[in-house]
Amino acid sequence: MKKTLIAIVACMLAFGGTAVAQKSVKLGHINSNDLMQIMPGRDSAQTVLQAEVTELEETLKSMQAEAEKRYNDYVANQAGWTELIRQTKQREIQDMATRMEEFQKNAQEQLQAREAELLKPIIDRAKKAIEDVAKEGGYTYILDAGTAAILYSQDSDDIMPQVKKKLGLK
């Protein structure tokens, strides 16, 4: 039984390997980072995102100024306050620090979501153009040279010119 199973597996590997070897594989590559740098709409998305970053930074600076003001007031006046007032002021300062940390975390999450939202249509257009060029050119695989995952690519075609043409870019 064991010998029969081994013989069947050996035959499958021999014939399967032959079938794979006969299939033609055409490789192409593109640097997605370079493509994204020249995609139309990317600059306007970056401008919108930068405006939102600036607005959030201004809000955080305002919060920091208020926290610093409260801290300085605490340091300057704590000697004359009762224990209850000191504790209340300490809690206010701690609460302010907690709110600033929470604001920073939420702002970062909001910016990441907004960036994804702004870039999604641009990325989708690039993917569609790459897929169209791959289908038109009969490519089996398109590799991304921008991720540095390619160690050897002698027999692949750079499809950047065809993708640029498909997108109407120079």
C-alpha positions as CSV (number, residue, x, y, z in Angstrom):
1,M,0.0,0.0,0.0
2,K,2.8,2.4,1.0
3,K,4.7,1.6,-2.2
4,T,1.7,2.2,-4.4
5,L,1.1,5.6,-2.7
6,I,4.7,6.6,-3.2
7,A,4.5,5.5,-6.9
8,I,1.3,7.6,-7.4
9,V,2.9,10.6,-5.8
10,A,6.1,10.2,-7.9
11,C,4.0,10.0,-11.1
12,M,2.0,13.1,-10.2
13,L,5.1,15.1,-9.5
14,A,6.8,13.9,-12.8
15,F,3.8,14.7,-15.0
16,G,2.8,17.8,-13.0
17,G,6.3,19.2,-13.3
18,T,6.2,18.6,-17.0
19,A,2.9,20.4,-17.4
20,V,4.1,23.4,-15.5
21,A,7.4,23.5,-17.4
22,Q,5.5,23.7,-20.7
23,K,3.4,26.6,-19.7
24,S,4.9,29.9,-20.8
25,V,5.5,32.5,-18.1
26,K,5.9,36.1,-19.0
27,L,7.1,38.4,-16.3
28,G,6.9,42.2,-16.0
29,H,7.8,44.7,-13.3
30,I,6.9,48.2,-12.3
31,N,8.0,50.5,-9.5
32,S,4.7,51.4,-7.9
33,N,6.4,54.2,-5.8
34,D,7.6,55.9,-8.9
35,L,4.2,55.5,-10.5
36,M,2.4,57.0,-7.5
37,Q,4.8,60.0,-7.6
38,I,3.5,61.0,-11.1
39,M,-0.1,60.0,-10.7
40,P,-2.6,62.8,-11.5
41,G,-4.5,63.9,-8.4
42,R,-1.7,62.9,-6.0
43,D,-0.5,66.5,-5.4
44,S,-4.0,67.8,-4.7
45,A,-4.6,64.9,-2.3
46,Q,-1.4,65.8,-0.5
47,T,-2.4,69.5,-0.3
48,V,-5.7,68.6,1.2
49,L,-4.1,66.3,3.7
50,Q,-1.4,68.9,4.6
51,A,-4.1,71.4,5.3
52,E,-5.8,69.0,7.7
53,V,-2.5,68.3,9.4
54,T,-1.9,72.0,9.9
55,E,-5.3,72.4,11.4
56,L,-4.8,69.6,13.9
57,E,-1.3,70.8,14.8
58,E,-2.7,74.3,15.6
59,T,-5.4,72.7,17.8
60,L,-2.8,70.7,19.6
61,K,-0.5,73.8,20.1
62,S,-3.4,75.6,21.6
63,M,-4.1,72.7,24.0
64,Q,-0.4,72.6,24.9
65,A,-0.3,76.4,25.6
66,E,-3.3,76.1,27.9
67,A,-1.7,73.1,29.7
68,E,1.5,75.1,30.1
69,K,-0.4,78.1,31.4
70,R,-2.2,75.9,34.0
71,Y,1.0,74.3,35.1
72,N,2.8,77.6,35.5
73,D,-0.1,78.9,37.5
74,Y,0.0,75.8,39.7
75,V,3.8,76.1,40.3
76,A,3.5,79.9,41.1
77,N,0.5,79.7,43.4
78,Q,0.5,76.2,45.0
79,A,2.1,77.5,48.2
80,G,-0.9,79.7,49.0
81,W,-3.6,77.2,48.1
82,T,-5.4,74.8,50.4
83,E,-4.8,71.1,49.9
84,L,-8.2,70.7,48.2
85,I,-7.4,73.4,45.6
86,R,-3.9,72.0,45.0
87,Q,-5.4,68.5,44.3
88,T,-8.1,70.0,42.1
89,K,-5.5,71.9,40.1
90,Q,-3.3,68.8,39.8
91,R,-6.3,66.8,38.5
92,E,-7.0,69.5,36.0
93,I,-3.4,69.4,34.7
94,Q,-3.5,65.6,34.5
95,D,-6.8,65.6,32.7
96,M,-5.5,68.1,30.2
97,A,-2.5,65.9,29.6
98,T,-4.8,62.9,29.1
99,R,-7.0,64.9,26.7
100,M,-3.9,65.9,24.7
101,E,-2.7,62.3,24.4
102,E,-6.1,61.2,23.3
103,F,-6.3,64.0,20.8
104,Q,-3.0,63.1,19.3
105,K,-4.0,59.4,19.0
106,N,-7.3,60.3,17.4
107,A,-5.7,62.8,15.1
108,Q,-3.2,60.3,13.9
109,E,-6.0,57.7,13.2
110,Q,-8.1,60.3,11.5
111,L,-5.2,61.4,9.2
112,Q,-4.4,57.8,8.3
113,A,-8.1,57.2,7.4
114,R,-8.3,60.4,5.4
115,E,-5.1,59.6,3.5
116,A,-6.4,56.2,2.6
117,E,-9.7,57.9,1.5
118,L,-7.9,60.5,-0.7
119,L,-5.5,58.0,-2.3
120,K,-7.9,55.2,-2.9
121,P,-9.2,56.5,-6.3
122,I,-5.6,57.2,-7.4
123,I,-4.4,53.8,-6.4
124,D,-7.4,52.1,-8.0
125,R,-6.7,53.9,-11.3
126,A,-3.1,52.8,-11.2
127,K,-4.0,49.2,-10.4
128,K,-6.6,49.2,-13.3
129,A,-3.9,50.5,-15.7
130,I,-1.4,47.9,-14.6
131,E,-4.0,45.1,-15.0
132,D,-5.0,46.4,-18.4
133,V,-1.4,46.5,-19.6
134,A,-0.7,43.0,-18.1
135,K,-3.7,41.6,-19.9
136,E,-2.9,43.3,-23.2
137,G,0.7,42.3,-23.0
138,G,0.0,38.7,-22.0
139,Y,1.9,38.9,-18.8
140,T,1.5,36.1,-16.3
141,Y,3.0,38.1,-13.4
142,I,3.7,41.7,-12.7
143,L,6.2,42.3,-9.9
144,D,6.5,45.5,-7.8
145,A,10.1,46.7,-7.9
146,G,9.1,49.5,-5.5
147,T,8.8,47.1,-2.6
148,A,12.4,45.8,-3.0
149,A,11.0,42.3,-3.0
150,I,12.7,41.4,-6.3
151,L,16.1,39.9,-6.0
152,Y,16.6,39.0,-9.6
153,S,14.6,40.2,-12.7
154,Q,16.6,39.8,-15.8
155,D,13.8,38.2,-17.8
156,S,11.0,40.7,-16.9
157,D,9.8,43.7,-18.8
158,D,9.4,47.1,-17.3
159,I,5.8,48.0,-18.0
160,M,6.0,51.6,-16.7
161,P,6.0,53.1,-20.2
162,Q,2.8,51.2,-21.1
163,V,1.1,52.1,-17.8
164,K,2.0,55.8,-18.3
165,K,0.6,55.7,-21.8
166,K,-2.6,54.0,-20.5
167,L,-3.0,56.8,-17.9
168,G,-2.1,59.5,-20.4
169,L,1.1,60.5,-18.5
170,K,4.4,61.6,-20.0
